[in-house]
Amino acid sequence: MDIKQLSTFQVASETLNFTKSAEILNYAQSSVTSQIKSLETELGVNLFDRLGNKLVLTTSGEKFKRYSDTIISQYHSAMEEINFDKHMKSTITVGATESQCTYKLPDVLKELKMLFPNIGVVVKPLHRFSDIQSQLYSGEIDFAFMLGEEGERNGGNLEISKLSTEKLVLVASPENSISQMNNAKIQDLTEETIILTEKGCSYRNLLENILQNKNINFDATFEITNIETLKNCVKTNLGIALLPYGVVKKEMETGELKRIQLPEEKDREIYHFISWHKDKKLTPILNSFISVSERIF
């Protein structure tokens, strides 16, 4: 059963004449007859009776007409709404951490642009959950991407959906002394300069908590928001940093950065989330943004 068959049945049920139906639909009469027969075979009932020269709906045909009218109406409504979104010149405003802006969002935006050529997107770098929360509540942004630990984020009036898991790695320049240790321990970080991201950043919080729980004092001379600048500082041996694996994967493969594996510390994981206000009406285009994000992340 497809929409073409239902449309043919709908016209035939109104005209009660296959010849007139064929003229209205611009089909051959044999095509109308074939589609009706195919529909009757699938349903296992006769939809029409021929009484002399007169075509009438059967009881089953009358019942099915009510359903087919509803299905066709909903189909056209869906197509109108989707095509409206497809051709509209709307703008989505998105907040995201700097690393997500750099390494995840370009692929999301590329696919979204293919689906909706006229869509506009404004991306705002945001790091603190309080800022994200405030701007979602006020409607300044439509969606926000966040990084955090499992269960760390309290949604309140926000819908928060987990997208993917990201491993965190401690990295240093190959020239750094700790990179050259065979069995580096967490206490060895006492002698290191640790380069931190902005206050409120989830993986900065995680690193600080780990070190504080071990009673390790550390030198944090550098606090850098821009992820590329931070990586370049680590590469030039200004210090070490805890970063998402996806951010440093390329540099680790080329040998520009080296992972510091601490035997007593298990691998740390962080999660990518997408959030929006619970009261926000999700149009097809906004739902598409969510589904594309889920697939890309």
C-alpha positions as CSV (number, residue, x, y, z in Angstrom):
1,M,0.0,0.0,0.0
2,D,1.3,3.4,-1.0
3,I,0.1,7.0,-1.1
4,K,-0.5,6.7,-4.9
5,Q,-2.9,3.9,-4.4
6,L,-4.7,5.7,-1.6
7,S,-5.0,8.8,-3.7
8,T,-6.5,6.8,-6.6
9,F,-8.9,5.1,-4.2
10,Q,-9.9,8.5,-2.8
11,V,-10.7,10.0,-6.2
12,A,-12.5,6.8,-7.3
13,S,-14.6,6.8,-4.1
14,E,-15.7,10.3,-4.9
15,T,-16.5,9.9,-8.6
16,L,-17.6,6.3,-8.4
17,N,-16.4,6.1,-12.0
18,F,-13.0,4.7,-13.0
19,T,-13.0,6.5,-16.4
20,K,-13.6,9.9,-14.7
21,S,-11.0,9.1,-12.1
22,A,-8.4,8.3,-14.8
23,E,-9.1,11.7,-16.4
24,I,-8.8,13.6,-13.1
25,L,-5.5,11.7,-12.2
26,N,-4.2,11.8,-15.8
27,Y,-3.8,8.0,-15.8
28,A,-4.9,5.3,-18.2
29,Q,-8.1,3.7,-17.0
30,S,-6.3,0.3,-16.8
31,S,-3.9,1.9,-14.3
32,V,-6.8,3.0,-12.0
33,T,-8.3,-0.5,-12.2
34,S,-4.9,-2.1,-11.5
35,Q,-4.3,0.1,-8.5
36,I,-7.7,-0.6,-7.0
37,K,-7.4,-4.3,-7.5
38,S,-3.9,-4.3,-5.9
39,L,-5.3,-2.4,-2.9
40,E,-8.2,-4.9,-2.6
41,T,-5.8,-7.8,-2.8
42,E,-3.6,-6.4,0.0
43,L,-6.6,-5.6,2.2
44,G,-8.4,-8.9,1.5
45,V,-11.8,-7.2,0.8
46,N,-13.7,-5.7,-2.1
47,L,-13.9,-2.0,-1.9
48,F,-16.3,-1.5,-4.8
49,D,-19.3,-3.3,-6.2
50,R,-20.6,-2.9,-9.7
51,L,-24.4,-2.9,-9.7
52,G,-25.4,-2.9,-13.4
53,N,-23.7,0.2,-14.8
54,K,-23.3,1.8,-11.4
55,L,-20.2,1.6,-9.2
56,V,-20.8,1.7,-5.4
57,L,-18.6,1.5,-2.3
58,T,-19.0,-1.7,-0.3
59,T,-19.3,-1.5,3.5
60,S,-15.6,-2.2,3.7
61,G,-15.0,0.5,1.1
62,E,-16.9,3.0,3.2
63,K,-14.9,2.1,6.3
64,F,-11.6,2.3,4.5
65,K,-12.5,5.6,2.9
66,R,-12.5,7.3,6.4
67,Y,-9.0,5.9,7.1
68,S,-7.6,6.8,3.7
69,D,-8.9,10.3,3.9
70,T,-7.2,10.7,7.3
71,I,-3.9,9.2,6.0
72,I,-3.8,11.4,2.9
73,S,-4.6,14.5,4.9
74,Q,-1.8,13.8,7.4
75,Y,0.6,13.0,4.5
76,H,-0.1,16.3,2.8
77,S,0.2,18.2,6.1
78,A,3.6,16.5,6.8
79,M,4.9,17.3,3.3
80,E,3.8,20.9,3.6
81,E,5.5,21.4,7.0
82,I,8.7,19.6,5.9
83,N,8.9,21.5,2.6
84,F,8.2,24.8,4.4
85,D,11.2,24.1,6.7
86,K,13.3,22.9,3.8
87,H,12.9,26.1,1.9
88,M,12.6,28.6,4.7
89,K,15.4,31.0,5.6
90,S,15.5,30.3,9.3
91,T,18.4,30.5,11.8
92,I,19.3,28.1,14.5
93,T,21.5,29.5,17.3
94,V,23.8,27.0,19.0
95,G,26.1,27.2,22.0
96,A,29.0,24.7,22.3
97,T,32.3,24.3,24.0
98,E,35.3,25.5,22.0
99,S,36.5,21.9,21.4
100,Q,33.1,20.9,20.1
101,C,32.9,23.9,17.9
102,T,36.3,22.9,16.3
103,Y,36.1,19.2,16.1
104,K,32.4,18.1,16.0
105,L,30.2,20.9,14.7
106,P,31.6,21.3,11.2
107,D,30.4,17.9,10.2
108,V,27.0,18.5,11.8
109,L,26.6,21.8,9.9
110,K,27.7,20.3,6.7
111,E,25.0,17.6,6.8
112,L,22.4,20.1,8.0
113,K,23.2,22.4,5.1
114,M,22.7,19.5,2.6
115,L,19.2,18.8,4.1
116,F,18.2,22.5,4.4
117,P,20.2,24.7,1.9
118,N,18.7,27.9,3.2
119,I,19.3,27.3,6.9
120,G,21.4,29.8,8.8
121,V,23.4,28.8,12.0
122,V,24.9,31.0,14.6
123,V,27.5,29.3,16.8
124,K,28.4,30.8,20.2
125,P,31.3,29.3,22.2
126,L,30.1,28.6,25.8
127,H,31.9,26.8,28.5
128,R,30.1,27.2,31.8
129,F,27.0,25.2,32.5
130,S,25.5,28.3,34.2
131,D,25.9,30.3,31.0
132,I,24.4,27.6,28.9
133,Q,21.5,27.2,31.2
134,S,20.8,30.9,31.3
135,Q,20.9,31.3,27.5
136,L,18.6,28.3,26.9
137,Y,16.1,29.7,29.5
138,S,16.2,33.1,27.9
139,G,15.9,31.8,24.4
140,E,19.2,33.4,23.3
141,I,20.2,29.9,22.0
142,D,18.1,27.1,20.6
143,F,20.5,24.2,21.5
144,A,23.6,23.8,23.5
145,F,26.3,21.1,23.3
146,M,28.0,20.3,26.6
147,L,30.8,18.1,28.0
148,G,30.4,16.5,31.4
149,E,30.5,13.4,33.5
150,E,27.6,11.0,33.7
151,G,24.9,12.4,35.9
152,E,26.8,15.6,36.4
153,R,24.2,17.8,34.7
154,N,20.9,18.6,36.4
155,G,18.5,19.4,33.7
156,G,15.8,21.3,35.6
157,N,13.7,22.8,32.8
158,L,16.1,21.5,30.2
159,E,16.0,18.4,28.0
160,I,19.5,16.9,28.1
161,S,20.4,13.9,25.9
162,K,23.7,12.1,25.9
163,L,25.3,11.9,22.5
164,S,28.6,10.0,22.9
165,T,31.5,9.1,25.1
166,E,34.9,10.7,24.9
167,K,38.1,9.5,26.5
168,L,40.3,12.1,28.3
169,V,44.0,11.8,28.0
170,L,46.9,13.6,29.7
171,V,49.4,14.8,27.1
172,A,52.8,16.4,26.9
173,S,55.5,17.3,24.5
174,P,57.9,14.3,23.7
175,E,60.6,16.6,25.0
176,N,58.9,16.9,28.4
177,S,60.8,15.1,31.2
178,I,57.6,13.2,32.3
179,S,57.2,11.9,28.7
180,Q,60.5,10.2,29.0
181,M,59.8,8.4,32.3
182,N,59.1,4.7,32.0
183,N,56.8,4.6,35.0
184,A,55.5,8.0,35.7
185,K,53.3,8.4,38.7
186,I,50.7,11.0,39.6
187,Q,53.0,12.5,42.2
188,D,55.4,13.4,39.4
189,L,52.9,16.0,38.3
190,T,54.0,18.1,41.2
191,E,57.0,19.2,39.3
192,E,55.0,20.0,36.1
193,T,53.3,23.1,34.8
194,I,49.7,22.2,34.0
195,I,47.9,24.2,31.3
196,L,44.3,24.7,32.1
197,T,41.2,25.5,30.1
198,E,38.7,28.2,31.3
199,K,37.2,28.0,34.7
200,G,34.0,26.0,34.7
201,C,35.2,23.7,31.9
202,S,34.2,20.1,32.8
203,Y,37.6,18.5,32.1
204,R,39.5,21.2,33.9
205,N,37.2,20.5,36.9
206,L,37.9,16.8,36.6
207,L,41.7,17.3,36.6
208,E,41.6,19.7,39.5
209,N,39.5,17.3,41.5
210,I,41.9,14.4,40.8
211,L,44.9,16.3,41.9
212,Q,43.3,17.8,44.9
213,N,42.1,14.4,46.1
214,K,45.7,13.2,45.8
215,N,46.9,16.3,47.8
216,I,49.0,17.3,44.8
217,N,49.9,21.0,44.5
218,F,50.5,22.0,40.9
219,D,51.7,25.1,39.0
220,A,49.0,26.4,36.7
221,T,50.7,29.4,35.2
222,F,48.7,29.2,31.9
223,E,44.9,29.3,31.5
224,I,43.9,29.2,27.9
225,T,40.4,29.1,26.4
226,N,41.4,28.5,22.7
227,I,42.0,24.8,22.2
228,E,44.5,25.2,19.3
229,T,46.5,27.7,21.3
230,L,46.5,25.4,24.3
231,K,47.7,22.4,22.1
232,N,50.5,24.5,20.6
233,C,51.6,25.5,24.1
234,V,51.8,21.9,25.1
235,K,53.7,21.0,21.9
236,T,56.3,23.7,22.6
237,N,56.8,22.1,26.1
238,L,55.3,24.9,28.1
239,G,53.4,22.4,30.2
240,I,51.0,19.4,30.1
241,A,47.2,19.2,29.7
242,L,44.2,16.9,30.1
243,L,42.2,17.0,26.9
244,P,39.6,14.9,25.1
245,Y,41.2,12.2,22.9
246,G,39.5,13.5,19.7
247,V,41.2,16.9,20.2
248,V,44.7,15.4,20.3
249,K,44.3,12.2,18.3
250,K,46.1,13.6,15.2
251,E,49.0,15.1,17.2
252,M,49.4,11.8,19.1
253,E,49.5,9.9,15.8
254,T,52.2,12.2,14.3
255,G,54.2,12.1,17.5
256,E,53.9,15.9,18.2
257,L,52.2,15.0,21.5
258,K,52.7,12.0,23.8
259,R,50.2,10.5,26.1
260,I,51.2,10.3,29.8
261,Q,49.8,7.0,31.1
262,L,49.7,7.0,34.9
263,P,49.4,3.3,36.1
264,E,47.5,4.1,39.2
265,E,44.9,6.2,37.3
266,K,42.1,4.5,35.3
267,D,41.1,6.0,32.0
268,R,38.7,9.0,32.5
269,E,35.7,9.4,30.3
270,I,33.6,12.4,29.6
271,Y,30.3,12.7,27.7
272,H,28.9,14.9,25.0
273,F,25.4,16.1,25.6
274,I,22.9,18.2,23.6
275,S,20.3,20.2,25.5
276,W,17.3,22.4,24.8
277,H,14.4,24.0,26.8
278,K,11.6,21.6,27.6
279,D,9.0,24.1,26.4
280,K,10.6,24.6,23.0
281,K,8.5,23.6,20.1
282,L,10.6,21.2,18.0
283,T,9.8,21.8,14.4
284,P,10.9,19.2,11.8
285,I,14.0,21.2,11.1
286,L,14.9,21.4,14.8
287,N,14.3,17.6,15.2
288,S,16.6,17.1,12.2
289,F,19.3,19.1,13.9
290,I,19.0,16.8,16.9
291,S,19.1,13.6,14.8
292,V,22.0,14.8,12.7
293,S,23.9,15.7,15.9
294,E,23.2,12.2,17.3
295,R,24.5,10.6,14.2
296,I,27.7,12.7,13.8
297,F,28.7,12.7,17.5
